[in-house]
Amino acid sequence: MTEFATTTDGLRIAYDRVGEGPPVVLVHGFGSSRVQNWRSTGWYGSLTEAGYSVVAIDCRGHGESDKPHDPLLYHHDRMAEDVVNVMDSAGIASAPYIGYSMGGLIGLRFVARFSDRLPRLMLGGVGENYLTGPRVSDPERRTMIADAILAEDKDSITDPRARMFREFADQPGKDRLALAACMRAMSPPLPRATLQTFGLPILVVCGDQDTVAGASGPLAAIFPHGSAAIVPGRDHMSAVGARPTRQAAIDFLKS
């Protein structure tokens, strides 16, 4: 049954608690939801079978959570605070965090502000392009993608990545106005000097065909206790549902 936490700015954030055992917090990617990103791809089953309980969140603007249309309400620091609100609501002082794509970007902000709340972090679908290369977080790119999400004529979208985001936003039950607002507010990467202070174990996992995130190794190398895994034959959209991705997470949690 869906539960809700209330944020500091009065929004309701939906989440699931499933299974018994030590909790693991799951935070999905842009345009997705806890059901689409985690439950339907087998994560709930894999983690509970491995002896963990799942706390899976719908980020603001997504799933069953409230969906404001103001870009000012979507900074990743705010969304990291939402995770804290859910953990407090669920009675969780500290738990490993697994984030995919946007959920991973939020996870890095979470570490920077609330490092005492998580013992380890897995970043899925976040890689070398966080440090260098074509970033979704680039303001011009964000604007182009947000405009594509709202475009009246989908056939007018010529950029392949913007088209990918629009196709995702067109799926049933999604609020394109909220998703465009979220995209416009995408926060910039943290400085390398900040990343290098993160003292917890961090696993970076990307598909070997993920051109959105880039390779996992260069980002993992930034962290003092970073490690990398590669999912063969998978791109940004398909790596999250791959069995090797789930297994890498379980091995990391048990290490």
Backbone torsions as a table, in degrees:
resi	resn	phi	psi	omega
1	MET	NA	136.4	-179.8
2	THR	-65.1	133.8	172.6
3	GLU	-113.1	163.3	-177.8
4	PHE	-133.6	140.5	169.8
5	ALA	-114.0	151.4	178.4
6	THR	-105.2	131.0	-177.5
7	THR	-82.8	171.9	179.0
8	THR	-66.0	-21.6	176.7
9	ASP	-104.3	18.3	168.1
10	GLY	86.6	11.3	177.9
11	LEU	-89.4	153.8	175.3
12	ARG	-97.1	128.7	179.4
13	ILE	-112.6	121.3	-178.1
14	ALA	-83.5	145.5	176.0
15	TYR	-155.1	159.9	175.0
16	ASP	-110.9	147.1	164.9
17	ARG	-123.4	120.9	-173.9
18	VAL	-134.6	134.1	172.8
19	GLY	89.0	177.9	178.4
20	GLU	-116.4	166.5	177.4
21	GLY	101.3	-177.2	-178.6
22	PRO	-58.8	137.2	-177.1
23	PRO	-78.9	149.1	171.3
24	VAL	-128.0	129.1	-179.0
25	VAL	-90.7	129.8	-179.9
26	LEU	-116.6	128.9	179.8
27	VAL	-128.8	120.8	-169.3
28	HIS	-80.1	177.4	179.8
29	GLY	-89.0	173.0	-179.2
30	PHE	-58.6	134.5	176.5
31	GLY	77.8	-2.5	-177.2
32	SER	-101.1	-156.4	178.5
33	SER	-161.6	172.2	179.0
34	ARG	-63.6	-35.1	-179.8
35	VAL	-70.8	-49.2	-175.6
36	GLN	-69.6	-42.5	-174.3
37	ASN	-78.2	-36.5	-168.8
38	TRP	-117.9	-50.3	-175.0
39	ARG	-71.0	-47.8	-175.2
40	SER	-72.7	-15.1	179.9
41	THR	-98.6	3.9	173.6
42	GLY	96.1	1.6	-177.2
43	TRP	-67.5	-41.1	179.8
44	TYR	-57.4	-48.8	-177.8
45	GLY	-64.9	-44.4	-177.5
46	SER	-64.6	-42.8	-177.2
47	LEU	-72.0	-40.9	179.8
48	THR	-69.0	-36.4	176.3
49	GLU	-65.2	-27.4	179.0
50	ALA	-83.9	-0.3	175.8
51	GLY	100.3	11.7	-179.6
52	TYR	-107.9	159.4	167.1
53	SER	-102.5	154.4	-175.0
54	VAL	-110.5	132.3	167.8
55	VAL	-120.4	102.0	-173.8
56	ALA	-111.6	130.2	-169.6
57	ILE	-108.4	142.3	162.9
58	ASP	-92.9	114.8	177.8
59	CYS	-61.6	154.4	175.2
60	ARG	-53.8	139.9	-177.1
61	GLY	86.4	0.1	-172.4
62	HIS	-136.0	156.8	172.8
63	GLY	54.6	-130.2	-179.3
64	GLU	-94.9	2.7	177.7
65	SER	-77.0	164.3	176.4
66	ASP	-62.7	150.8	-171.5
67	LYS	-129.0	75.4	175.9
68	PRO	-67.1	156.7	-178.2
69	HIS	-107.3	10.9	-178.6
70	ASP	-97.7	117.3	-179.7
71	PRO	-57.5	-25.8	-179.2
72	LEU	-64.3	-15.6	-177.5
73	LEU	-94.1	10.0	-173.5
74	TYR	-122.3	17.6	175.7
75	HIS	-61.6	144.5	-175.7
76	HIS	-66.5	-24.6	172.9
77	ASP	-63.6	-40.4	176.3
78	ARG	-63.1	-42.0	-177.6
79	MET	-71.2	-29.0	172.4
80	ALA	-67.3	-38.7	175.9
81	GLU	-61.7	-34.5	177.6
82	ASP	-60.9	-38.3	178.2
83	VAL	-63.3	-41.9	176.6
84	VAL	-60.6	-42.7	179.1
85	ASN	-60.5	-40.8	178.5
86	VAL	-67.3	-44.4	179.1
87	MET	-59.8	-42.8	177.7
88	ASP	-63.0	-43.0	179.6
89	SER	-62.0	-35.5	-178.9
90	ALA	-87.6	-0.8	179.0
91	GLY	73.9	32.4	-176.7
92	ILE	-109.2	118.1	179.3
93	ALA	-79.9	-38.5	-176.1
94	SER	-155.0	141.9	179.9
95	ALA	-161.5	149.8	171.1
96	PRO	-59.7	149.7	-175.9
97	TYR	-121.3	128.5	173.6
98	ILE	-119.9	119.5	179.8
99	GLY	-125.3	141.2	178.0
100	TYR	-114.1	129.4	176.7
101	SER	54.9	-115.1	178.3
102	MET	-55.0	-36.7	177.6
103	GLY	-62.1	-31.7	175.0
104	GLY	-72.1	-39.5	177.0
105	LEU	-61.9	-41.3	176.0
106	ILE	-64.0	-37.9	179.4
107	GLY	-60.3	-38.3	177.8
108	LEU	-65.5	-39.3	175.1
109	ARG	-64.9	-37.2	178.9
110	PHE	-60.9	-45.7	179.1
111	VAL	-61.2	-42.7	-176.9
112	ALA	-62.7	-29.5	-174.1
113	ARG	-108.9	-27.8	-172.3
114	PHE	-133.7	48.4	-172.6
115	SER	-61.4	-23.2	180.0
116	ASP	-76.6	-7.0	-176.4
117	ARG	-95.7	-5.3	179.3
118	LEU	-143.9	133.8	-179.5
119	PRO	-85.0	-22.9	178.6
120	ARG	-158.6	157.9	-173.5
121	LEU	-135.4	133.0	170.0
122	MET	-113.0	128.5	176.4
123	LEU	-107.0	114.5	174.7
124	GLY	-105.9	139.0	177.8
125	GLY	66.0	24.7	172.8
126	VAL	-130.6	123.6	-174.8
127	GLY	-146.3	-143.4	-172.6
128	GLU	-56.2	-32.7	-177.7
129	ASN	-68.7	-10.7	171.2
130	TYR	-68.0	-28.4	-177.3
131	LEU	-95.1	-36.2	-173.8
132	THR	-158.7	158.1	177.2
133	GLY	96.6	-169.4	-174.9
134	PRO	-72.0	108.9	-175.0
135	ARG	-102.6	135.8	171.3
136	VAL	-62.2	-27.2	-177.7
137	SER	-75.2	-7.2	175.7
138	ASP	-62.2	129.9	-174.5
139	PRO	-55.6	-42.1	-179.5
140	GLU	-65.2	-39.6	179.3
141	ARG	-67.7	-40.8	177.1
142	ARG	-58.0	-45.6	-179.2
143	THR	-62.7	-43.2	179.6
144	MET	-61.4	-43.9	-178.6
145	ILE	-68.2	-42.8	178.8
146	ALA	-61.5	-42.0	177.8
147	ASP	-63.2	-37.7	178.6
148	ALA	-66.1	-37.7	178.8
149	ILE	-61.5	-32.4	-176.5
150	LEU	-98.5	-4.4	-174.9
151	ALA	-58.3	136.2	178.5
152	GLU	-68.1	-40.1	-178.6
153	ASP	-106.4	103.4	-179.1
154	LYS	-61.9	-29.4	-179.1
155	ASP	-69.4	-12.2	178.9
156	SER	-80.8	-8.4	-177.0
157	ILE	-83.1	114.6	-175.9
158	THR	-101.1	-24.0	-179.4
159	ASP	-74.8	124.7	-175.5
160	PRO	-60.5	-38.0	-178.0
161	ARG	-71.9	-40.5	176.7
162	ALA	-63.5	-38.2	177.9
163	ARG	-64.0	-39.6	178.5
164	MET	-60.5	-46.6	179.3
165	PHE	-63.4	-39.1	179.4
166	ARG	-64.6	-43.1	178.6
167	GLU	-59.7	-40.0	178.8
168	PHE	-65.7	-42.1	-178.1
169	ALA	-69.8	-21.0	-179.7
170	ASP	-80.2	-6.2	-178.6
171	GLN	-65.7	151.2	-175.6
172	PRO	-55.8	141.6	175.1
173	GLY	85.4	0.9	-177.7
174	LYS	-100.0	145.6	-176.9
175	ASP	-102.9	104.5	-174.9
176	ARG	-66.8	-32.3	177.8
177	LEU	-64.5	-43.2	177.9
178	ALA	-66.0	-42.0	-178.6
179	LEU	-67.2	-37.6	176.8
180	ALA	-64.7	-40.3	177.7
181	ALA	-63.1	-42.4	178.5
182	CYS	-62.8	-43.1	179.9
183	MET	-64.3	-40.5	-179.3
184	ARG	-64.4	-26.2	-175.8
185	ALA	-96.5	3.6	-176.8
186	MET	-50.0	127.7	-171.9
187	SER	-80.7	150.6	179.8
188	PRO	-70.2	159.1	178.1
189	PRO	-62.2	150.9	173.1
190	LEU	-72.2	150.1	178.5
191	PRO	-62.4	150.3	177.2
192	ARG	-55.4	-39.6	-178.7
193	ALA	-60.7	-34.5	176.9
194	THR	-70.6	-45.6	179.8
195	LEU	-58.7	-35.3	-177.0
196	GLN	-72.6	-9.1	177.1
197	THR	-92.0	-6.8	-176.0
198	PHE	-72.5	113.4	-172.7
199	GLY	-94.6	-1.6	-177.8
200	LEU	-87.8	160.6	173.7
201	PRO	-65.1	131.6	179.8
202	ILE	-131.2	125.0	175.5
203	LEU	-105.6	131.4	177.8
204	VAL	-113.2	123.7	-175.8
205	VAL	-127.3	125.2	177.0
206	CYS	-139.6	151.6	170.8
207	GLY	-70.3	149.1	-178.1
208	ASP	-72.8	-7.9	176.2
209	GLN	-112.4	18.3	-177.1
210	ASP	-84.0	98.1	178.1
211	THR	-83.6	-13.6	177.1
212	VAL	-74.3	-49.6	-177.5
213	ALA	-87.2	-34.5	-171.4
214	GLY	84.6	-171.5	-175.1
215	ALA	-72.7	149.6	-177.8
216	SER	-78.9	-32.6	-171.7
217	GLY	-60.4	-48.6	-177.3
218	PRO	-61.5	-36.5	177.4
219	LEU	-70.7	-43.8	179.4
220	ALA	-58.0	-34.4	-177.1
221	ALA	-68.2	-18.7	179.2
222	ILE	-70.1	-34.2	-173.0
223	PHE	-83.0	140.9	179.5
224	PRO	-58.1	-32.8	179.7
225	HIS	-125.2	46.3	-179.5
226	GLY	-91.0	150.2	173.4
227	SER	-141.9	159.7	-174.5
228	ALA	-129.1	149.0	172.1
229	ALA	-135.7	148.5	-179.5
230	ILE	-121.1	133.4	178.9
231	VAL	-103.3	110.0	-174.6
232	PRO	-69.2	142.2	173.7
233	GLY	71.6	18.0	-176.3
234	ARG	-125.5	144.4	175.6
235	ASP	-106.4	-166.7	-173.4
236	HIS	-63.3	-37.5	-175.9
237	MET	-81.7	-26.0	-173.4
238	SER	-101.9	-15.8	-175.7
239	ALA	-66.7	-32.8	-175.5
240	VAL	-62.4	-32.3	-177.5
241	GLY	-91.5	2.3	-176.2
242	ALA	-78.7	139.2	178.0
243	ARG	-57.6	-40.2	178.2
244	PRO	-60.8	-30.4	177.4
245	THR	-66.4	-46.4	179.0
246	ARG	-64.0	-40.1	-179.1
247	GLN	-67.3	-38.1	177.3
248	ALA	-61.1	-39.1	179.0
249	ALA	-65.0	-45.0	-178.9
250	ILE	-65.5	-42.9	177.9
251	ASP	-60.9	-39.2	179.9
252	PHE	-66.8	-42.8	179.3
253	LEU	-62.9	-33.9	-176.2
254	LYS	-89.0	-6.9	-175.8
255	SER	-77.8	NA	NA
